Amino acid sequence: MNARPQVTIVGGGLAGCEAAWQLAERQIPVTLYEMKPERFSPAHSNPDLAELVCSNSLRADRPTNAAGLLKEEMRILGSLIMTAADKTKVAAGNALAVDRQAFARKITEKIENHPLITTIRREITTIPDNEIVIIAGGPLTSDKLAAALTPLVGERLHFYDATAPIVSADSIDYEIVFRANRYEEAGPDGDYLNCPLTETQYLELIKTIAAGDQVAGRDFEDIKVFEGCMPIEAMVGRGPLTLAFGPLKPKGLIDPNTGREAYATVQLRSENKARTMYNLVGFQTRLTFPWQEKVIRLIPGLEKAEILRFGTMHRNTFIDAPRVLNRFFQHHTESRIFFAGQISGVEGYPESTASGLIVGLQVAALIKQQKLFVFPETTALGALTGHISNTHNRHFQPMNINFGLFPPLEGKKRRKRERLEAKAERARRDLQNWLKSKSARAIGLP
């Protein structure tokens, strides 16, 4: 590899702009391709870079919230996107919301005026053969680029999200919920948590699901529903006992509190090796978030559960990151190719920005002939990296940053607020210690 290889970034969204900025600020020339205004996706209309589509909010800005902590870490590392957001913010309580047009215009000016960034407004339909390429596509990556990526990622390029809600392990009522695999006795080593329902509880649950408000699909979303990922409300529509003989079947699950099978059982599957988060098996849905909460509160043992992610079904092009990328957001076999943005398997504006920041710094390390690095797993940046490289998760889906992705705390059990504060303080301490490391100094971090 020569001393100054060319770096090409495909996609001028949050991730692509952040990656370009991090590289250019380290004196590494970048060519950034953006298909607007030559071609717009169905959801975009502003020719500027870094256009926010569905919301002007970058979510919570308090450091005791995982999204707020992630933004705090990005500010420390000199994020272009965070600087622009802080300068164009509008009143939004404890959240960070921005003036969308001013935000996109400020980032566009910074990128287009940087002497080491060449911006080309043209759609890319093949993988550039440059030495290093960053694919920074969003959820609506163009069909032609997606087709070009297929040989690189095989059948692991997904075009629709079908996700079920996820709850925090700490908030589950274990006086009701029991651990067991089907046909095996309850015990400490069961892979699933099980929420038993009586017939009355089951029928109330079905009634609530059937009455629920649903999120309307956008005009360009022709979501194909497969039997393996059918929305729970669609299953209920087939008949009141569909769930009882489907994902909620109790067969083989003996409730230790009663010594017998329940009428129906909601199963929870662990999302990570540390078992800090659990997925509601079979509950992929298009119900609105408030209605999903009503449904979850009716499940025995989840009445007070902390919901880390709601279920969704929408168009979202992304790769099966743990089986395509390594922990550096780098392709397993094509080491010159990196992924960032929602196509890499992250979810949300702050997370997409963070992936671009991480990849920009990784590529800088590669070009400077330094070892690629990982942030401490206790930081928000490290937790996000851990999610996209979590091979324990056989059913990978994009996810917003949340404290369930962080390693559990050691020592005494704490109340929720104390637990969040302790995790945030641990993250700050560990990030500051890491910034003193050789890896951090080699790529010019503060």
Buried (B, 14 or more C-beta within 10 A) or exposed (E): EEEEBBBBBBBBBBBBBBBBBBBBBBEBBBBBBBBBEEEBBEBBEBBBBBBBBEEBBBBBBBBBBBBBBBBBBBEBBBBBBBBBBBEBBBEBEEBBBBBBBBBBBBBBEBBEEBEBBBBEBEBBEEBBEEBBBBBBBBBBBBEBBBEBBEEBBEEBBBBBBBBBBBBBBBBBEEEBBBBBBBEBEBEEEBEBBBBBBEEEBBBEBBEBBEEBEEBEEEEEBEBEBEEEBBBBBBBBEEEEBBBBEBBBBBEEBBBEEEEEBBBBBBBBBBBBEBBBBBBBBBBBBBBBEEBBBBBBEBBBBBEEBBBBBBBBBBBBBBBBBBBBBBBBBBBEEEEBBBBBBBBBBBBBBBBBBBBBBBBBBBBBBBBBEBEBBBBBBBBBBBBBBBBBBBEEBEEBBBBBBBBBBBBEBEEEEBEEEEBBBBBBEBBBEBBEEBBEEEBBEBBBBE
